Amino acid sequence: MGSLPKEKFAPRFIRKPQLRQEDEGNRLIFECELGGNPKPSITWYRSDEVIDEDDRSFIKIEETKPNVYSVVLELNDVIETDAGLYKVKAKNSFGEVAASINLNFS
C-alpha cells in the first residue's frame, strides 16, 4: 500500500489482526497495523469485554510511519480460559473500524 493521505481520515486496517505464539505457547501476541489521523484510540476486547492492562495483558501502540500504527496485544501465562473471540477497535473523530480473531485451543 502506498503512503496514506496527510489530511485527517478515519482509521483503516493496513494489516488485520494476526496471532503468533512465543515461549512455547505461554505468550500470545495479537498484532495488526492501521492508519488514522488523528491517532486513533485503541480498545481490545475478549468476548465483548474490554481487556485492561494488568500483569498478564500488555497493549502497545507505536507509530511506525506518519499516521501508521503498529498495534499489539500481548497475553502472558496463557490459560485455556483465554480462549474466545478477540476484537480490536480503532476510533477517532472521523470514524471507527474493528476486526476480530478467534483464539481456540484444540
Phi and psi in radians as a Rosetta constraint file:
Dihedral C 1 N 2 CA 2 C 2 CIRCULARHARMONIC -1.267 0.35
Dihedral N 2 CA 2 C 2 N 3 CIRCULARHARMONIC -2.967 0.35
Dihedral C 2 N 3 CA 3 C 3 CIRCULARHARMONIC -1.231 0.35
Dihedral N 3 CA 3 C 3 N 4 CIRCULARHARMONIC 2.626 0.35
Dihedral C 3 N 4 CA 4 C 4 CIRCULARHARMONIC -1.468 0.35
Dihedral N 4 CA 4 C 4 N 5 CIRCULARHARMONIC 2.724 0.35
Dihedral C 4 N 5 CA 5 C 5 CIRCULARHARMONIC -1.099 0.35
Dihedral N 5 CA 5 C 5 N 6 CIRCULARHARMONIC 2.622 0.35
Dihedral C 5 N 6 CA 6 C 6 CIRCULARHARMONIC -1.423 0.35
Dihedral N 6 CA 6 C 6 N 7 CIRCULARHARMONIC -0.362 0.35
Dihedral C 6 N 7 CA 7 C 7 CIRCULARHARMONIC -1.284 0.35
Dihedral N 7 CA 7 C 7 N 8 CIRCULARHARMONIC 3.035 0.35
Dihedral C 7 N 8 CA 8 C 8 CIRCULARHARMONIC -1.261 0.35
Dihedral N 8 CA 8 C 8 N 9 CIRCULARHARMONIC 2.461 0.35
Dihedral C 8 N 9 CA 9 C 9 CIRCULARHARMONIC -2.742 0.35
Dihedral N 9 CA 9 C 9 N 10 CIRCULARHARMONIC 2.730 0.35
Dihedral C 9 N 10 CA 10 C 10 CIRCULARHARMONIC -1.160 0.35
Dihedral N 10 CA 10 C 10 N 11 CIRCULARHARMONIC 2.685 0.35
Dihedral C 10 N 11 CA 11 C 11 CIRCULARHARMONIC -1.053 0.35
Dihedral N 11 CA 11 C 11 N 12 CIRCULARHARMONIC 2.595 0.35
Dihedral C 11 N 12 CA 12 C 12 CIRCULARHARMONIC -2.650 0.35
Dihedral N 12 CA 12 C 12 N 13 CIRCULARHARMONIC 2.577 0.35
Dihedral C 12 N 13 CA 13 C 13 CIRCULARHARMONIC -1.383 0.35
Dihedral N 13 CA 13 C 13 N 14 CIRCULARHARMONIC 2.336 0.35
Dihedral C 13 N 14 CA 14 C 14 CIRCULARHARMONIC -1.655 0.35
Dihedral N 14 CA 14 C 14 N 15 CIRCULARHARMONIC -0.694 0.35
Dihedral C 14 N 15 CA 15 C 15 CIRCULARHARMONIC -2.431 0.35
Dihedral N 15 CA 15 C 15 N 16 CIRCULARHARMONIC 2.098 0.35
Dihedral C 15 N 16 CA 16 C 16 CIRCULARHARMONIC -1.214 0.35
Dihedral N 16 CA 16 C 16 N 17 CIRCULARHARMONIC 2.880 0.35
Dihedral C 16 N 17 CA 17 C 17 CIRCULARHARMONIC -1.006 0.35
Dihedral N 17 CA 17 C 17 N 18 CIRCULARHARMONIC 2.388 0.35
Dihedral C 17 N 18 CA 18 C 18 CIRCULARHARMONIC -2.243 0.35
Dihedral N 18 CA 18 C 18 N 19 CIRCULARHARMONIC 2.759 0.35
Dihedral C 18 N 19 CA 19 C 19 CIRCULARHARMONIC -2.112 0.35
Dihedral N 19 CA 19 C 19 N 20 CIRCULARHARMONIC 2.371 0.35
Dihedral C 19 N 20 CA 20 C 20 CIRCULARHARMONIC -2.398 0.35
Dihedral N 20 CA 20 C 20 N 21 CIRCULARHARMONIC 2.696 0.35
Dihedral C 20 N 21 CA 21 C 21 CIRCULARHARMONIC -1.902 0.35
Dihedral N 21 CA 21 C 21 N 22 CIRCULARHARMONIC 2.551 0.35
Dihedral C 21 N 22 CA 22 C 22 CIRCULARHARMONIC -2.381 0.35
Dihedral N 22 CA 22 C 22 N 23 CIRCULARHARMONIC 2.938 0.35
Dihedral C 22 N 23 CA 23 C 23 CIRCULARHARMONIC 0.929 0.35
Dihedral N 23 CA 23 C 23 N 24 CIRCULARHARMONIC 0.856 0.35
Dihedral C 23 N 24 CA 24 C 24 CIRCULARHARMONIC 0.944 0.35
Dihedral N 24 CA 24 C 24 N 25 CIRCULARHARMONIC 0.648 0.35
Dihedral C 24 N 25 CA 25 C 25 CIRCULARHARMONIC 1.525 0.35
Dihedral N 25 CA 25 C 25 N 26 CIRCULARHARMONIC -0.039 0.35
Dihedral C 25 N 26 CA 26 C 26 CIRCULARHARMONIC -1.351 0.35
Dihedral N 26 CA 26 C 26 N 27 CIRCULARHARMONIC -0.264 0.35
Dihedral C 26 N 27 CA 27 C 27 CIRCULARHARMONIC -2.232 0.35
Dihedral N 27 CA 27 C 27 N 28 CIRCULARHARMONIC 2.242 0.35
Dihedral C 27 N 28 CA 28 C 28 CIRCULARHARMONIC -2.007 0.35
Dihedral N 28 CA 28 C 28 N 29 CIRCULARHARMONIC 2.399 0.35
Dihedral C 28 N 29 CA 29 C 29 CIRCULARHARMONIC -2.181 0.35
Dihedral N 29 CA 29 C 29 N 30 CIRCULARHARMONIC 2.046 0.35
Dihedral C 29 N 30 CA 30 C 30 CIRCULARHARMONIC -1.698 0.35
Dihedral N 30 CA 30 C 30 N 31 CIRCULARHARMONIC 2.242 0.35
Dihedral C 30 N 31 CA 31 C 31 CIRCULARHARMONIC -2.459 0.35
Dihedral N 31 CA 31 C 31 N 32 CIRCULARHARMONIC 2.569 0.35
Dihedral C 31 N 32 CA 32 C 32 CIRCULARHARMONIC -2.612 0.35
Dihedral N 32 CA 32 C 32 N 33 CIRCULARHARMONIC 3.004 0.35
Dihedral C 32 N 33 CA 33 C 33 CIRCULARHARMONIC -2.328 0.35
Dihedral N 33 CA 33 C 33 N 34 CIRCULARHARMONIC 2.371 0.35
Dihedral C 33 N 34 CA 34 C 34 CIRCULARHARMONIC -2.522 0.35
Dihedral N 34 CA 34 C 34 N 35 CIRCULARHARMONIC 2.827 0.35
Dihedral C 34 N 35 CA 35 C 35 CIRCULARHARMONIC -2.014 0.35
Dihedral N 35 CA 35 C 35 N 36 CIRCULARHARMONIC 2.695 0.35
Dihedral C 35 N 36 CA 36 C 36 CIRCULARHARMONIC 3.106 0.35
Dihedral N 36 CA 36 C 36 N 37 CIRCULARHARMONIC 2.542 0.35
Dihedral C 36 N 37 CA 37 C 37 CIRCULARHARMONIC -2.599 0.35
Dihedral N 37 CA 37 C 37 N 38 CIRCULARHARMONIC 1.991 0.35
Dihedral C 37 N 38 CA 38 C 38 CIRCULARHARMONIC -1.265 0.35
Dihedral N 38 CA 38 C 38 N 39 CIRCULARHARMONIC 2.970 0.35
Dihedral C 38 N 39 CA 39 C 39 CIRCULARHARMONIC -0.919 0.35
Dihedral N 39 CA 39 C 39 N 40 CIRCULARHARMONIC 2.209 0.35
Dihedral C 39 N 40 CA 40 C 40 CIRCULARHARMONIC -1.319 0.35
Dihedral N 40 CA 40 C 40 N 41 CIRCULARHARMONIC 2.651 0.35
Dihedral C 40 N 41 CA 41 C 41 CIRCULARHARMONIC -1.446 0.35
Dihedral N 41 CA 41 C 41 N 42 CIRCULARHARMONIC 2.492 0.35
Dihedral C 41 N 42 CA 42 C 42 CIRCULARHARMONIC -2.036 0.35
Dihedral N 42 CA 42 C 42 N 43 CIRCULARHARMONIC 2.316 0.35
Dihedral C 42 N 43 CA 43 C 43 CIRCULARHARMONIC -2.295 0.35
Dihedral N 43 CA 43 C 43 N 44 CIRCULARHARMONIC 2.284 0.35
Dihedral C 43 N 44 CA 44 C 44 CIRCULARHARMONIC -1.815 0.35
Dihedral N 44 CA 44 C 44 N 45 CIRCULARHARMONIC 2.508 0.35
Dihedral C 44 N 45 CA 45 C 45 CIRCULARHARMONIC -2.269 0.35
Dihedral N 45 CA 45 C 45 N 46 CIRCULARHARMONIC 2.593 0.35
Dihedral C 45 N 46 CA 46 C 46 CIRCULARHARMONIC -2.191 0.35
Dihedral N 46 CA 46 C 46 N 47 CIRCULARHARMONIC 2.124 0.35
Dihedral C 46 N 47 CA 47 C 47 CIRCULARHARMONIC 0.871 0.35
Dihedral N 47 CA 47 C 47 N 48 CIRCULARHARMONIC 0.824 0.35
Dihedral C 47 N 48 CA 48 C 48 CIRCULARHARMONIC 1.177 0.35
Dihedral N 48 CA 48 C 48 N 49 CIRCULARHARMONIC 0.172 0.35
Dihedral C 48 N 49 CA 49 C 49 CIRCULARHARMONIC -1.858 0.35
Dihedral N 49 CA 49 C 49 N 50 CIRCULARHARMONIC 2.349 0.35
Dihedral C 49 N 50 CA 50 C 50 CIRCULARHARMONIC -1.098 0.35
Dihedral N 50 CA 50 C 50 N 51 CIRCULARHARMONIC 2.370 0.35
Dihedral C 50 N 51 CA 51 C 51 CIRCULARHARMONIC -1.637 0.35
Dihedral N 51 CA 51 C 51 N 52 CIRCULARHARMONIC 2.070 0.35
Dihedral C 51 N 52 CA 52 C 52 CIRCULARHARMONIC -1.704 0.35
Dihedral N 52 CA 52 C 52 N 53 CIRCULARHARMONIC 2.602 0.35
Dihedral C 52 N 53 CA 53 C 53 CIRCULARHARMONIC -1.179 0.35
Dihedral N 53 CA 53 C 53 N 54 CIRCULARHARMONIC 2.408 0.35
Dihedral C 53 N 54 CA 54 C 54 CIRCULARHARMONIC -2.649 0.35
Dihedral N 54 CA 54 C 54 N 55 CIRCULARHARMONIC -2.790 0.35
Dihedral C 54 N 55 CA 55 C 55 CIRCULARHARMONIC -1.242 0.35
Dihedral N 55 CA 55 C 55 N 56 CIRCULARHARMONIC -0.212 0.35
Dihedral C 55 N 56 CA 56 C 56 CIRCULARHARMONIC -1.927 0.35
Dihedral N 56 CA 56 C 56 N 57 CIRCULARHARMONIC -0.373 0.35
Dihedral C 56 N 57 CA 57 C 57 CIRCULARHARMONIC -2.056 0.35
Dihedral N 57 CA 57 C 57 N 58 CIRCULARHARMONIC 2.288 0.35
Dihedral C 57 N 58 CA 58 C 58 CIRCULARHARMONIC -2.335 0.35
Dihedral N 58 CA 58 C 58 N 59 CIRCULARHARMONIC 2.283 0.35
Dihedral C 58 N 59 CA 59 C 59 CIRCULARHARMONIC -2.030 0.35
Dihedral N 59 CA 59 C 59 N 60 CIRCULARHARMONIC 2.292 0.35
Dihedral C 59 N 60 CA 60 C 60 CIRCULARHARMONIC -2.264 0.35
Dihedral N 60 CA 60 C 60 N 61 CIRCULARHARMONIC 2.353 0.35
Dihedral C 60 N 61 CA 61 C 61 CIRCULARHARMONIC -2.253 0.35
Dihedral N 61 CA 61 C 61 N 62 CIRCULARHARMONIC 2.113 0.35
Dihedral C 61 N 62 CA 62 C 62 CIRCULARHARMONIC -2.297 0.35
Dihedral N 62 CA 62 C 62 N 63 CIRCULARHARMONIC 2.268 0.35
Dihedral C 62 N 63 CA 63 C 63 CIRCULARHARMONIC -1.371 0.35
Dihedral N 63 CA 63 C 63 N 64 CIRCULARHARMONIC 2.005 0.35
Dihedral C 63 N 64 CA 64 C 64 CIRCULARHARMONIC -1.660 0.35
Dihedral N 64 CA 64 C 64 N 65 CIRCULARHARMONIC -0.469 0.35
Dihedral C 64 N 65 CA 65 C 65 CIRCULARHARMONIC -2.563 0.35
Dihedral N 65 CA 65 C 65 N 66 CIRCULARHARMONIC 2.915 0.35
Dihedral C 65 N 66 CA 66 C 66 CIRCULARHARMONIC -0.951 0.35
Dihedral N 66 CA 66 C 66 N 67 CIRCULARHARMONIC 2.147 0.35
Dihedral C 66 N 67 CA 67 C 67 CIRCULARHARMONIC 1.148 0.35
Dihedral N 67 CA 67 C 67 N 68 CIRCULARHARMONIC 0.314 0.35
Dihedral C 67 N 68 CA 68 C 68 CIRCULARHARMONIC -2.159 0.35
Dihedral N 68 CA 68 C 68 N 69 CIRCULARHARMONIC 2.295 0.35
Dihedral C 68 N 69 CA 69 C 69 CIRCULARHARMONIC -2.239 0.35
Dihedral N 69 CA 69 C 69 N 70 CIRCULARHARMONIC 2.368 0.35
Dihedral C 69 N 70 CA 70 C 70 CIRCULARHARMONIC -1.595 0.35
Dihedral N 70 CA 70 C 70 N 71 CIRCULARHARMONIC 2.219 0.35
Dihedral C 70 N 71 CA 71 C 71 CIRCULARHARMONIC -2.129 0.35
Dihedral N 71 CA 71 C 71 N 72 CIRCULARHARMONIC 2.195 0.35
Dihedral C 71 N 72 CA 72 C 72 CIRCULARHARMONIC -2.289 0.35
Dihedral N 72 CA 72 C 72 N 73 CIRCULARHARMONIC 2.381 0.35
Dihedral C 72 N 73 CA 73 C 73 CIRCULARHARMONIC -2.047 0.35
Dihedral N 73 CA 73 C 73 N 74 CIRCULARHARMONIC 2.136 0.35
Dihedral C 73 N 74 CA 74 C 74 CIRCULARHARMONIC -1.973 0.35
Dihedral N 74 CA 74 C 74 N 75 CIRCULARHARMONIC 2.231 0.35
Dihedral C 74 N 75 CA 75 C 75 CIRCULARHARMONIC -1.964 0.35
Dihedral N 75 CA 75 C 75 N 76 CIRCULARHARMONIC 2.219 0.35
Dihedral C 75 N 76 CA 76 C 76 CIRCULARHARMONIC -1.913 0.35
Dihedral N 76 CA 76 C 76 N 77 CIRCULARHARMONIC 2.787 0.35
Dihedral C 76 N 77 CA 77 C 77 CIRCULARHARMONIC 0.881 0.35
Dihedral N 77 CA 77 C 77 N 78 CIRCULARHARMONIC 0.930 0.35
Dihedral C 77 N 78 CA 78 C 78 CIRCULARHARMONIC -1.089 0.35
Dihedral N 78 CA 78 C 78 N 79 CIRCULARHARMONIC 2.370 0.35
Dihedral C 78 N 79 CA 79 C 79 CIRCULARHARMONIC -2.230 0.35
Dihedral N 79 CA 79 C 79 N 80 CIRCULARHARMONIC 2.881 0.35
Dihedral C 79 N 80 CA 80 C 80 CIRCULARHARMONIC -1.024 0.35
Dihedral N 80 CA 80 C 80 N 81 CIRCULARHARMONIC -0.554 0.35
Dihedral C 80 N 81 CA 81 C 81 CIRCULARHARMONIC -1.253 0.35
Dihedral N 81 CA 81 C 81 N 82 CIRCULARHARMONIC -0.095 0.35
Dihedral C 81 N 82 CA 82 C 82 CIRCULARHARMONIC -1.326 0.35
Dihedral N 82 CA 82 C 82 N 83 CIRCULARHARMONIC -0.175 0.35
Dihedral C 82 N 83 CA 83 C 83 CIRCULARHARMONIC -1.089 0.35
Dihedral N 83 CA 83 C 83 N 84 CIRCULARHARMONIC 2.652 0.35
Dihedral C 83 N 84 CA 84 C 84 CIRCULARHARMONIC 2.578 0.35
Dihedral N 84 CA 84 C 84 N 85 CIRCULARHARMONIC -3.030 0.35
Dihedral C 84 N 85 CA 85 C 85 CIRCULARHARMONIC -1.617 0.35
Dihedral N 85 CA 85 C 85 N 86 CIRCULARHARMONIC 2.100 0.35
Dihedral C 85 N 86 CA 86 C 86 CIRCULARHARMONIC -1.780 0.35
Dihedral N 86 CA 86 C 86 N 87 CIRCULARHARMONIC 2.433 0.35
Dihedral C 86 N 87 CA 87 C 87 CIRCULARHARMONIC -2.337 0.35
Dihedral N 87 CA 87 C 87 N 88 CIRCULARHARMONIC 2.429 0.35
Dihedral C 87 N 88 CA 88 C 88 CIRCULARHARMONIC -2.000 0.35
Dihedral N 88 CA 88 C 88 N 89 CIRCULARHARMONIC 2.324 0.35
Dihedral C 88 N 89 CA 89 C 89 CIRCULARHARMONIC -2.145 0.35
Dihedral N 89 CA 89 C 89 N 90 CIRCULARHARMONIC 2.296 0.35
Dihedral C 89 N 90 CA 90 C 90 CIRCULARHARMONIC -2.036 0.35
Dihedral N 90 CA 90 C 90 N 91 CIRCULARHARMONIC 2.303 0.35
Dihedral C 90 N 91 CA 91 C 91 CIRCULARHARMONIC -2.465 0.35
Dihedral N 91 CA 91 C 91 N 92 CIRCULARHARMONIC 2.373 0.35
Dihedral C 91 N 92 CA 92 C 92 CIRCULARHARMONIC -2.418 0.35
Dihedral N 92 CA 92 C 92 N 93 CIRCULARHARMONIC -3.026 0.35
Dihedral C 92 N 93 CA 93 C 93 CIRCULARHARMONIC -1.190 0.35
Dihedral N 93 CA 93 C 93 N 94 CIRCULARHARMONIC -0.149 0.35
Dihedral C 93 N 94 CA 94 C 94 CIRCULARHARMONIC -1.807 0.35
Dihedral N 94 CA 94 C 94 N 95 CIRCULARHARMONIC -0.112 0.35
Dihedral C 94 N 95 CA 95 C 95 CIRCULARHARMONIC 2.663 0.35
Dihedral N 95 CA 95 C 95 N 96 CIRCULARHARMONIC -2.983 0.35
Dihedral C 95 N 96 CA 96 C 96 CIRCULARHARMONIC -2.573 0.35
Dihedral N 96 CA 96 C 96 N 97 CIRCULARHARMONIC 2.800 0.35
Dihedral C 96 N 97 CA 97 C 97 CIRCULARHARMONIC -2.541 0.35
Dihedral N 97 CA 97 C 97 N 98 CIRCULARHARMONIC 2.616 0.35
Dihedral C 97 N 98 CA 98 C 98 CIRCULARHARMONIC -2.500 0.35
Dihedral N 98 CA 98 C 98 N 99 CIRCULARHARMONIC 2.666 0.35
Dihedral C 98 N 99 CA 99 C 99 CIRCULARHARMONIC -2.572 0.35
Dihedral N 99 CA 99 C 99 N 100 CIRCULARHARMONIC 2.669 0.35
Dihedral C 99 N 100 CA 100 C 100 CIRCULARHARMONIC -2.173 0.35
Dihedral N 100 CA 100 C 100 N 101 CIRCULARHARMONIC 2.739 0.35
Dihedral C 100 N 101 CA 101 C 101 CIRCULARHARMONIC -2.549 0.35
Dihedral N 101 CA 101 C 101 N 102 CIRCULARHARMONIC 2.415 0.35
Dihedral C 101 N 102 CA 102 C 102 CIRCULARHARMONIC -1.699 0.35
Dihedral N 102 CA 102 C 102 N 103 CIRCULARHARMONIC 2.364 0.35
Dihedral C 102 N 103 CA 103 C 103 CIRCULARHARMONIC -1.994 0.35
Dihedral N 103 CA 103 C 103 N 104 CIRCULARHARMONIC 2.069 0.35
Dihedral C 103 N 104 CA 104 C 104 CIRCULARHARMONIC -2.369 0.35
Dihedral N 104 CA 104 C 104 N 105 CIRCULARHARMONIC 2.664 0.35
Dihedral C 104 N 105 CA 105 C 105 CIRCULARHARMONIC -1.928 0.35
Dihedral N 105 CA 105 C 105 N 106 CIRCULARHARMONIC 1.921 0.35
